[in-house]
Amino acid sequence: MTQEEFQKTMALLSAYYPFSEVAEETVNAYWLKFRDMDGLQFARACSIAVNESEFFPSVAFLMKSVRSEITLEGVLVELHDILRIPHGQSFSRNEYHPVTQQCLDEIGGKASLGQLSEEQLRRRVGNLYKYAISGIKDDAPKIDKRIGETQSIGSLLE
């Protein structure tokens, strides 16, 4: 986002909270936190804050509002961020959107994620995203390996 977009959104946010004084240091801290974010995404987060909070929103509240919605491209960006983490280095799943976490689980984790080509990743995540965003889980029974010996139908009917 540009600094101009940020300033317009912050000015509008301040207009919704006329009794809240926002220090210049606070505005600078918000800019440092949100400058890499898309301007429209930041504006939507501020809009959510206005609708849900009586008080001027904290950085944490705005981040939570941003994370409440995510696009397919957003999931792909977060998955690429995970791929950039060096092998063997740990990462906190809580830093990523729940939809991204669910897609990562369904793919089989970071190791399996790294084995997919870009085209395979887009196709797989595209399919998973539709279910994850709507909260639908694929709980259908799966065909799995049999455990134990096979039995004849006659012995099963006895």
C-alpha positions as CSV (number, residue, x, y, z in Angstrom):
1,M,0.0,0.0,0.0
2,T,1.2,3.5,-0.6
3,Q,1.7,6.0,2.2
4,E,-1.2,8.1,0.8
5,E,-3.6,5.1,0.9
6,F,-2.5,4.4,4.5
7,Q,-3.0,8.1,5.5
8,K,-6.5,8.3,4.0
9,T,-7.6,5.1,5.7
10,M,-6.2,6.2,9.0
11,A,-7.9,9.6,8.7
12,L,-11.2,7.9,8.0
13,L,-10.6,5.5,10.9
14,S,-9.9,8.5,13.2
15,A,-13.1,10.2,12.0
16,Y,-15.1,7.2,13.3
17,Y,-13.5,7.5,16.7
18,P,-13.6,11.3,17.3
19,F,-12.8,11.1,21.0
20,S,-9.6,9.0,20.5
21,E,-6.4,10.9,20.3
22,V,-3.9,9.1,18.1
23,A,-0.3,10.0,18.7
24,E,2.1,10.4,15.7
25,E,4.3,7.6,17.1
26,T,1.2,5.3,17.1
27,V,0.5,6.2,13.4
28,N,4.2,5.5,12.6
29,A,4.0,2.2,14.4
30,Y,0.8,1.2,12.4
31,W,2.6,2.2,9.2
32,L,5.6,0.0,10.0
33,K,3.3,-2.9,10.7
34,F,0.9,-2.5,7.7
35,R,3.0,-0.9,5.0
36,D,3.5,-4.2,3.1
37,M,-0.2,-5.0,3.1
38,D,-2.5,-4.4,0.2
39,G,-4.3,-1.0,0.7
40,L,-7.7,-2.5,0.0
41,Q,-7.1,-5.3,2.5
42,F,-6.1,-2.7,5.2
43,A,-9.2,-0.7,4.5
44,R,-11.4,-3.8,4.8
45,A,-9.7,-4.6,8.2
46,C,-10.4,-1.0,9.4
47,S,-14.0,-1.3,8.2
48,I,-14.4,-4.5,10.2
49,A,-12.9,-2.7,13.3
50,V,-15.4,0.1,13.0
51,N,-18.3,-2.3,12.8
52,E,-17.1,-4.4,15.8
53,S,-15.2,-2.2,18.2
54,E,-16.3,0.7,20.3
55,F,-12.7,1.8,20.7
56,F,-9.9,2.7,18.3
57,P,-8.5,-0.6,17.1
58,S,-5.2,-2.0,18.2
59,V,-2.7,-3.5,15.7
60,A,-3.7,-6.9,17.1
61,F,-7.4,-6.3,16.4
62,L,-6.6,-5.1,12.8
63,M,-4.4,-8.1,12.2
64,K,-7.1,-10.4,13.4
65,S,-9.6,-8.7,11.1
66,V,-7.2,-9.1,8.2
67,R,-6.7,-12.8,8.9
68,S,-10.5,-13.4,9.1
69,E,-10.7,-13.3,5.3
70,I,-8.2,-14.7,2.9
71,T,-8.2,-15.2,-0.9
72,L,-6.9,-18.1,-2.9
73,E,-3.9,-15.9,-3.8
74,G,-3.4,-15.1,-0.1
75,V,-3.2,-18.8,0.7
76,L,-0.7,-19.4,-2.1
77,V,1.4,-16.5,-0.9
78,E,1.4,-17.9,2.6
79,L,2.3,-21.4,1.3
80,H,5.2,-19.9,-0.7
81,D,6.4,-18.2,2.5
82,I,6.4,-21.6,4.2
83,L,8.4,-23.0,1.4
84,R,11.0,-20.3,1.8
85,I,11.7,-21.4,5.3
86,P,15.0,-23.3,5.3
87,H,14.9,-27.1,5.7
88,G,15.0,-28.1,9.3
89,Q,14.0,-24.7,10.6
90,S,10.7,-24.6,12.5
91,F,7.8,-22.2,12.0
92,S,4.7,-21.3,14.0
93,R,1.5,-22.5,12.4
94,N,-0.3,-19.8,14.3
95,E,1.4,-17.1,12.1
96,Y,-0.7,-18.4,9.1
97,H,-4.4,-18.2,8.3
98,P,-6.5,-21.2,9.4
99,V,-7.4,-21.9,5.7
100,T,-3.7,-22.0,4.9
101,Q,-3.1,-24.4,7.8
102,Q,-5.9,-26.6,6.6
103,C,-4.6,-26.7,3.0
104,L,-1.1,-27.5,4.3
105,D,-2.4,-30.4,6.4
106,E,-4.4,-31.8,3.5
107,I,-1.3,-31.6,1.2
108,G,0.7,-33.4,3.8
109,G,2.9,-30.8,5.4
110,K,5.9,-28.7,4.2
111,A,7.8,-31.7,2.8
112,S,5.0,-32.7,0.5
113,L,4.3,-29.1,-0.4
114,G,7.9,-28.8,-1.7
115,Q,7.4,-31.7,-4.0
116,L,4.6,-30.1,-6.0
117,S,5.2,-28.1,-9.1
118,E,3.7,-24.6,-9.3
119,E,0.9,-25.9,-11.5
120,Q,0.1,-28.8,-9.2
121,L,0.2,-26.5,-6.2
122,R,-2.3,-24.1,-7.8
123,R,-4.6,-26.9,-8.8
124,R,-4.5,-28.7,-5.5
125,V,-4.8,-25.6,-3.3
126,G,-7.6,-24.3,-5.6
127,N,-9.6,-27.5,-4.9
128,L,-8.8,-27.5,-1.2
129,Y,-9.6,-23.8,-0.8
130,K,-13.2,-24.1,-1.9
131,Y,-13.8,-26.6,0.9
132,A,-11.7,-24.9,3.5
133,I,-13.2,-21.4,3.1
134,S,-16.7,-22.8,3.5
135,G,-15.8,-24.9,6.5
136,I,-16.6,-28.2,4.7
137,K,-14.4,-31.1,5.7
138,D,-14.0,-34.1,3.5
139,D,-15.0,-36.8,6.0
140,A,-16.0,-39.4,3.5
141,P,-14.7,-42.8,4.2
142,K,-11.5,-43.7,2.3
143,I,-10.5,-47.0,0.9
144,D,-7.5,-48.1,2.9
145,K,-5.3,-51.1,3.2
146,R,-6.9,-54.1,4.9
147,I,-5.7,-55.2,8.3
148,G,-5.6,-58.9,8.9
149,E,-6.6,-61.8,6.7
150,T,-9.4,-61.9,4.1
151,Q,-12.5,-63.9,4.9
152,S,-14.9,-65.7,2.7
153,I,-18.4,-64.4,2.4
154,G,-19.8,-67.6,3.9
155,S,-17.8,-67.3,7.1
156,L,-18.9,-63.7,7.5
157,L,-22.6,-64.7,7.2
158,E,-22.4,-67.3,9.9
